[in-house]
Amino acid sequence: MSSSQEIIIDSLTNTRLANLCGPFDENLRYIEKKLSIEILSNGNNLRVIGDDQAIIVANRVIKSLYELTMDEIIRQEQVHFALKECDVLETENDSIEHKSIEDMDDRWQIQTTRKLIRPRSENQNSYLAAIMKNDLSFGIGPAGTGKTYLAVASAIKALEDDEVRRIILVRPAVEAGESLGFLPGDMSQKVDPYLRPMYDALYDMLGSDQVAKLIEQNLIEVAPLAFMRGRSLNESFLILDEAQNTTIEQMKMFLTRIGFGSRAVVTGDITQIDLPKGRKSGLVHSTQILEKIDKISFTFFTAQDVVRHDLVKLIIEAYEMDEAD
């Protein structure tokens, strides 16, 4: 049996309400679809019709999104995250349960120039905590779980808090065989295609102009993994992305670059190894020999931690089932 409830929001303005609803009320339609409810907009009032528990969740989601309308443009991505934060679980009988995650430690939230970065799951919360507490952290799991994004956010915070003097972004260029000299441009331009995910995260948090300025000042450095040999990096925040495509020798080389006052995060997905047959992944090997060492943390993500489009989670689960068969 359906019931209805009017959602009352303090300090409501037409501009912020329009931001909340989105173009042609697309944000409200997304919430309706996910919660199997109906949301009616009448002037500055919103009325929710549906299951009692779904109405409670909708009320919570809409109010949390409205708080963001002061500083952000509300897109479907933010709506998706708000629903995920409320931990909306669809059970077999299509009823909806709500599990609060307010007990997450807000010390692991990161405020950057353009946005507040918050963990979207308990696993992400643990990952951020591990990065803050350990000199070397590993984030291992499928695409879309926030491994790289949260590592970059942590690096920005460390730089802004003067905990490190620079950020160094590293990624193996497997497709080019690490032989990048024939490509046009300087080193940054040569490896740009391989570091694009980390650039995207930087642009999202700081803006392209600020990122360009930090690169020009050598506060952010990009480097292919092959160019790390022989260096000793002090007071730096190192991020090795796509680490599943390192060899054992390359992983050892990278990990031994960590200098005094430095912190390192290694991310990768061991289900997407592009190394030639017969070459063992340095990331897989590191989980076998380093996991018991104090001050080295390992966070393993699953499809449940995916924060991209809903289909990504389903696709990952489908591949996992196929591999198991």
C-alpha positions in Angstrom: 0.0 0.0 0.0 1.4 3.4 -1.0 1.5 6.5 1.2 2.7 10.0 0.6 4.8 12.6 2.4 5.7 16.2 1.7 9.4 16.9 1.8 10.2 20.2 3.7 13.5 21.8 3.0 14.8 24.8 5.0 16.1 27.9 3.2 14.5 26.7 -0.1 15.2 29.0 -3.2 14.0 28.6 -6.7 17.5 28.5 -8.1 18.7 25.7 -5.8 15.4 23.8 -6.3 16.0 23.9 -10.1 19.6 22.7 -9.6 18.3 19.9 -7.4 15.6 18.8 -9.9 17.9 19.0 -12.9 17.0 19.7 -16.6 13.4 18.5 -17.2 13.5 17.1 -13.6 15.9 14.3 -14.7 17.4 14.0 -11.2 14.0 13.4 -9.7 13.1 10.9 -12.4 16.4 9.0 -11.6 15.5 8.8 -7.9 11.9 7.7 -8.8 13.3 4.9 -11.0 15.8 3.7 -8.3 13.3 3.7 -5.4 10.1 2.8 -7.3 8.4 5.9 -6.1 6.7 9.0 -7.6 7.8 12.5 -6.9 5.4 15.4 -7.6 6.7 18.9 -7.9 4.3 21.7 -7.2 6.0 25.1 -7.0 8.5 24.8 -4.1 6.9 21.7 -2.7 7.9 18.1 -3.4 5.6 15.2 -2.5 6.8 11.6 -2.5 4.4 8.7 -3.1 5.4 5.1 -2.5 6.4 2.6 0.1 7.0 4.0 3.6 10.7 2.9 3.7 11.3 4.2 0.2 9.9 7.6 1.2 12.3 7.7 4.2 15.2 7.0 1.8 14.0 9.6 -0.7 13.7 12.2 2.0 17.2 11.6 3.1 18.6 11.6 -0.5 16.8 14.7 -1.6 17.9 16.7 1.5 21.5 15.6 1.2 21.5 16.6 -2.5 19.9 20.0 -1.7 22.9 20.7 0.7 25.2 20.4 -2.3 23.2 22.8 -4.5 24.9 25.8 -2.9 28.3 24.8 -4.4 27.8 22.2 -7.1 25.7 21.5 -10.2 23.7 18.4 -9.4 24.1 15.8 -12.1 23.1 12.1 -12.3 26.5 11.2 -10.9 25.8 13.0 -7.6 22.3 11.5 -7.4 23.8 8.0 -7.9 26.4 8.6 -5.1 23.7 10.0 -2.8 21.6 6.9 -3.2 24.7 4.7 -2.7 25.6 6.5 0.4 22.2 5.7 1.8 23.1 2.1 1.0 19.9 1.3 -0.8 19.5 -2.4 -1.2 16.9 -4.0 -3.4 15.9 -7.4 -2.0 14.3 -10.3 -3.8 10.8 -9.1 -2.9 11.6 -5.6 -4.3 11.4 -4.0 -0.8 13.9 -1.4 0.1 16.2 -1.4 3.2 18.2 1.5 4.5 21.5 1.2 6.2 23.1 4.3 7.5 26.8 4.9 7.0 27.0 8.0 9.2 29.3 6.1 11.4 32.1 6.5 8.8 34.9 8.6 10.2 34.8 12.0 8.6 38.5 12.4 9.1 39.0 10.6 5.8 37.0 13.2 3.9 39.2 15.4 1.6 38.3 18.9 0.6 40.0 20.0 -2.6 39.8 23.3 -4.5 36.7 22.3 -6.4 34.9 19.6 -4.4 34.6 17.5 -1.2 35.8 14.0 -1.7 34.0 11.5 0.5 34.3 7.7 0.6 31.3 6.0 -1.0 31.5 2.7 0.8 33.1 1.2 3.9 35.8 -0.3 1.8 36.7 3.1 0.3 36.7 4.6 3.9 39.2 1.9 5.0 41.3 2.6 1.9 41.5 6.3 2.6 42.3 5.6 6.2 45.1 3.2 5.2 46.6 5.7 2.8 46.7 8.4 5.5 48.2 6.0 8.1 50.8 4.0 6.1 53.8 4.9 4.0 52.9 2.3 1.4 49.3 1.3 0.5 47.9 -1.0 -2.2 44.4 -0.7 -3.7 43.5 -3.7 -5.7 40.2 -4.4 -7.5 38.1 -3.9 -10.6 37.5 -0.7 -12.6 35.3 2.0 -11.2 36.0 1.3 -7.5 37.8 4.6 -6.9 41.3 3.2 -6.4 43.1 5.9 -8.5 40.7 8.7 -7.8 41.0 8.4 -4.0 44.8 8.0 -4.3 45.0 11.3 -6.3 42.8 13.0 -3.7 45.1 11.8 -0.9 48.1 13.1 -2.8 46.5 16.5 -3.3 45.7 16.7 0.4 49.3 15.8 1.4 50.7 18.4 -1.0 48.3 21.1 0.3 49.1 20.2 3.9 52.8 20.5 3.2 53.3 16.8 4.1 55.1 16.3 0.8 56.9 18.6 -1.6 55.6 17.1 -4.9 53.3 14.5 -6.4 54.7 11.9 -8.8 52.4 10.0 -11.1 53.7 6.8 -12.6 52.2 4.2 -15.0 53.7 1.4 -17.1 53.3 2.1 -20.8 52.8 -1.6 -21.7 51.3 -0.9 -25.2 54.4 1.0 -26.3 56.8 -1.4 -24.8 58.1 1.4 -22.6 60.0 2.7 -25.7 58.5 6.1 -25.9 61.4 8.0 -27.5 60.0 7.9 -31.0 56.8 9.7 -30.0 56.7 13.5 -30.6 56.7 16.0 -27.7 58.4 16.2 -24.3 58.2 13.5 -21.7 54.8 14.7 -20.3 53.3 14.6 -23.8 54.7 11.2 -24.6 53.1 9.5 -21.6 49.9 11.6 -21.4 47.7 8.8 -23.0 48.8 6.4 -20.3 48.3 8.8 -17.4 45.0 10.2 -18.6 42.9 8.7 -15.8 45.1 10.4 -13.2 45.0 13.7 -15.1 41.2 13.4 -15.2 41.1 13.0 -11.5 43.4 16.0 -11.0 41.3 18.2 -13.4 38.1 17.2 -11.6 39.5 18.2 -8.2 41.7 21.2 -9.0 40.7 22.4 -12.5 42.9 22.4 -15.6 44.5 25.8 -15.0 45.7 24.9 -11.5 47.0 21.5 -12.6 48.9 23.1 -15.4 50.5 25.6 -13.0 51.5 22.8 -10.6 53.1 20.8 -13.4 55.0 23.9 -14.6 56.3 24.4 -11.0 57.3 20.8 -10.9 55.0 20.2 -7.9 53.3 17.5 -10.0 55.5 15.3 -12.1 54.5 12.6 -14.7 56.9 9.8 -15.4 56.7 6.5 -17.2 57.8 3.6 -15.0 60.9 3.0 -17.1 62.2 6.4 -16.2 62.1 5.8 -12.5 65.2 3.6 -12.3 68.1 5.0 -10.3 66.0 7.7 -8.6 65.6 8.2 -4.8 62.5 10.2 -4.1 62.3 12.1 -0.8 59.2 14.0 0.5 57.1 12.9 -2.4 53.7 11.3 -2.9 54.1 8.5 -5.5 51.2 6.9 -7.3 51.8 3.8 -9.4 48.6 3.2 -11.5 47.8 0.1 -13.6 50.4 -1.8 -11.5 49.1 -5.2 -12.7 51.1 -4.5 -15.9 54.4 -4.3 -14.1 56.8 -7.1 -14.0 58.3 -8.4 -10.7 61.5 -6.5 -11.5 59.7 -3.3 -12.3 57.6 -3.5 -9.1 60.7 -4.0 -7.0 62.4 -1.1 -8.7 59.4 1.2 -8.0 59.0 0.3 -4.4 62.7 0.8 -3.7 62.4 4.4 -5.0 60.5 5.5 -1.8 62.7 7.9 0.1 62.5 9.7 3.4 59.3 11.5 4.1 57.6 9.9 1.1 54.4 8.0 0.7 53.3 5.7 -2.1 50.1 4.2 -3.3 50.0 1.3 -5.8 46.7 0.6 -7.6 45.7 -2.1 -10.1 43.3 -4.7 -11.3 44.7 -8.2 -11.3 41.9 -9.4 -13.7 43.2 -7.2 -16.5 46.8 -8.1 -16.9 48.3 -7.1 -20.3 51.8 -8.5 -19.9 53.1 -11.1 -22.4 52.4 -14.7 -21.6 54.9 -16.2 -19.3 55.5 -12.9 -17.4 54.2 -12.8 -13.9 52.6 -9.6 -12.7 54.6 -7.6 -10.2 51.3 -6.7 -8.4 50.2 -10.3 -8.0 53.7 -11.1 -6.7 53.7 -8.2 -4.2 50.5 -9.4 -2.6 52.2 -12.7 -2.0 55.4 -11.5 -0.3 54.5 -8.1 1.3 51.1 -8.6 2.8 52.4 -9.5 6.3 54.8 -6.5 6.6 53.7 -3.9 9.1 53.1 -0.3 7.7 52.1 -1.8 4.3 48.3 -1.9 3.8 46.3 -3.9 1.2 42.7 -2.9 0.4 40.9 -5.3 -1.9 37.8 -3.9 -3.7 34.9 -5.9 -5.2 32.1 -5.1 -7.7 30.1 -3.9 -4.7 32.5 -0.9 -4.4 31.9 0.3 -8.0 30.9 3.9 -8.2 30.3 4.2 -11.9 27.3 3.5 -14.0 25.1 0.7 -12.6 26.0 -1.4 -15.6 29.7 -1.5 -14.7 28.9 -3.4 -11.5 26.8 -5.9 -13.4 29.4 -6.3 -16.2 32.1 -7.0 -13.6 29.9 -9.6 -11.8 29.1 -11.3 -15.2 32.8 -11.6 -16.0 33.6 -13.0 -12.5 30.8 -15.6 -12.9 32.1 -16.6 -16.3 35.7 -16.9 -15.0 34.5 -19.0 -12.1 32.7 -21.3 -14.5 
